[in-house]
Amino acid sequence: MNHLGFELEKIKIASFDFTCCEGCQLQLANRESNLPDFLALLDIRNFREISSERLDDYDIALVEGSITRSDEIKRLKSIREKAKVLVAFGACACFGGVNVLKNKFPQEETIRTVYKDKLVETMPAAKISDFVTVDYSIPGCPVSKKEVEEVVVGLVTRSLVTLPKYPVCVECKQRLNTCLFDLGEVCLGPISRAGCDAVCPSGKTPCLGCRGPADGINYASFTELVRDKGLSLEEMREKLAFYNGFEDYLSHEG
Amino acid sequence: MIYKVISKPEFRAFVDALVRANTSYGPRQVDTDRHGDPIYQFMPVSSADDIAFDYTVTTSSAKHLLMPFRGELSRFNFSDSDWKQQVNYETQPIVLIGLRPCDISAINILDEVMLKGPYPSPYYLARRKNTFIIGMDHLPLPDCFCKSMNRHTVNHGFSLFCSDIGDRYYLSINSAKAFSCLKEFQLDDPTDEDNCRLIERRKLIKHSFETNIEVSGLPVFLDIEFDSPIWQKWGEKCLSCGSCAMVCPTCYCYSVEEQFDLDLKGSTRESHLYSCNLVDFAQVAGGHNFRPRSGDRLKYRYYHHYRGFAANDNQQICVGCNRCGRTCLANINPKDVINDLRLERESCLTCVSTSPDKA
């Protein structure tokens, strides 16, 4: 590819899934209107949802899902060894995601509920950075295809790629939404990372923080806000725990 | 300015005709809050029936209709080793209905900022010149403080302004376009009684303000209080969520972002309205952040609104609509912050000195 006199290379990419719904990877094959342009930037080496090729040489590995079995740790580590850049792809890989909800229950109980008497090996669900070094994170449940496109274009053109540092409120106000706190809801918008175009609050569904905390959030003031509005702190904690993105804040609270 | 009076049904017919023929925005009820009160926003309207003429206040200002939250500045098209830039200033004419005096004042301030400087914005100019504004007066809400900012009346910046004098509107017609649009409707010259009613209405509005902020001398005061602990105290409450700047009618700061097309054959440069409260507002290349503390960022927002322009341009850019105060989830509002700042200094014992000795 020639671009303004510079020779650009396709990025050698592979996509892997661990404990997840594979919905984030599916986003890669979404938005058919510009899919050919998107795929033209990629040299897909290993990605079971869209290609039968299984090649081991790749520069960038997208990793979706959380880690819940010991064999997953081994597989993740071998991907890390091969990849120049490893990207935590989606809320499960970045924070552990909804899978972490099971950690609240005794392990035997969770196995019995799902598999009855079948013997299944499992361990508490964890984010991938608990086991390997993560170079970049693209959060979300699912990831935003538009943001993935920007990241890919940034990697191909070697230009700066950043996620918004500010919270969802900015995008929510830009869409002229009614603040869900005014409607009596606990919304994590004031402390969650933007970049989703406030899709949930725009549909009157409170933000659950699938993109994790924004930079430099004011957790104390947020808690105060929930209390001040007479809303449930219990509900707030439940929402904070939903994708496990606010693990650090919840654990400090004790 | 030409003054006329129009019956309310006739005014409604005029607005209806105008709205049906043009892309128009007016106050609409979009929700009901948890206390049962209506929530309004300036939204697209296509007939007079869509417009809440008796609305109280919109949550967000009309700013984004002149300065979009995200606006294209230019397009670039690439060839093998060259590129072409395309800039498009063309814009569709719009009608804005129901703006309050403070909202129109805010647009007048944006005019100063965007058009009177050494580099006038052609994007803003195009939109502004193609905007037809119908202003409407209203009785202030308990927390409106536009009178303190001297923005409760406005005498320019609109096409047409309506004062409610009971069964009729007293019209101040400020543009030839507005006058010719009104020609097809039944207008009367104001009678003595109409004039009296207008004066009464203005008096009523003036005396209905419940919130007053002492802003005289505030620029100097802010200079003195630059290192006041007040800023960190309010900063500790601030969520740095930028909501205040988004709803503000005069916050105009924006970032410029560029994005390649996915086929790499072109790119777009956009302006994105930003807020000085956001964590990376003062972060520069290399990563250094000049204002990492939320208290510092909050302080600079107040300085921009109440000091900077007062010192440079003899006017404060806050118009006193208190949209920021109503929107702030952390209960930060100009009245409390400014009063706190004054109180802090006035209760300072070292400042209370006896009169100088005459001897």
Chai-1 contact restraints between the chains, C-beta under 6 A:
chainA,res_idxA,chainB,res_idxB,connection_type,confidence,min_distance_angstrom,max_distance_angstrom,comment,restraint_id
A,H3,B,L264,contact,1.0,0.0,6.0,A-B,restraint_1
A,L4,B,F78,contact,1.0,0.0,6.0,A-B,restraint_2
A,G5,B,S81,contact,1.0,0.0,6.0,A-B,restraint_3
A,N34,B,L262,contact,1.0,0.0,6.0,A-B,restraint_4
A,D37,B,L262,contact,1.0,0.0,6.0,A-B,restraint_5
A,D37,B,D263,contact,1.0,0.0,6.0,A-B,restraint_6
A,F38,B,L262,contact,1.0,0.0,6.0,A-B,restraint_7
A,E149,B,L262,contact,1.0,0.0,6.0,A-B,restraint_8
A,V153,B,F260,contact,1.0,0.0,6.0,A-B,restraint_9
A,K165,B,V279,contact,1.0,0.0,6.0,A-B,restraint_10
A,K165,B,D280,contact,1.0,0.0,6.0,A-B,restraint_11
A,Y166,B,G242,contact,1.0,0.0,6.0,A-B,restraint_12
A,Y166,B,L278,contact,1.0,0.0,6.0,A-B,restraint_13
A,P167,B,C241,contact,1.0,0.0,6.0,A-B,restraint_14
A,C169,B,C241,contact,1.0,0.0,6.0,A-B,restraint_15
A,C169,B,S243,contact,1.0,0.0,6.0,A-B,restraint_16
A,V170,B,G242,contact,1.0,0.0,6.0,A-B,restraint_17
A,K173,B,S243,contact,1.0,0.0,6.0,A-B,restraint_18
A,K173,B,M246,contact,1.0,0.0,6.0,A-B,restraint_19
A,Q174,B,F69,contact,1.0,0.0,6.0,A-B,restraint_20
A,L176,B,Q41,contact,1.0,0.0,6.0,A-B,restraint_21
A,L176,B,S60,contact,1.0,0.0,6.0,A-B,restraint_22
A,T178,B,D31,contact,1.0,0.0,6.0,A-B,restraint_23
A,T178,B,I39,contact,1.0,0.0,6.0,A-B,restraint_24
A,F181,B,L329,contact,1.0,0.0,6.0,A-B,restraint_25
A,D182,B,D33,contact,1.0,0.0,6.0,A-B,restraint_26
A,L183,B,R34,contact,1.0,0.0,6.0,A-B,restraint_27
A,G184,B,R34,contact,1.0,0.0,6.0,A-B,restraint_28
A,P190,B,L239,contact,1.0,0.0,6.0,A-B,restraint_29
A,P190,B,C241,contact,1.0,0.0,6.0,A-B,restraint_30
A,P190,B,L329,contact,1.0,0.0,6.0,A-B,restraint_31
A,D215,B,V279,contact,1.0,0.0,6.0,A-B,restraint_32
A,G216,B,V279,contact,1.0,0.0,6.0,A-B,restraint_33
A,N218,B,L239,contact,1.0,0.0,6.0,A-B,restraint_34
A,S221,B,K237,contact,1.0,0.0,6.0,A-B,restraint_35
A,S221,B,L239,contact,1.0,0.0,6.0,A-B,restraint_36
A,S221,B,A330,contact,1.0,0.0,6.0,A-B,restraint_37
A,L225,B,L329,contact,1.0,0.0,6.0,A-B,restraint_38
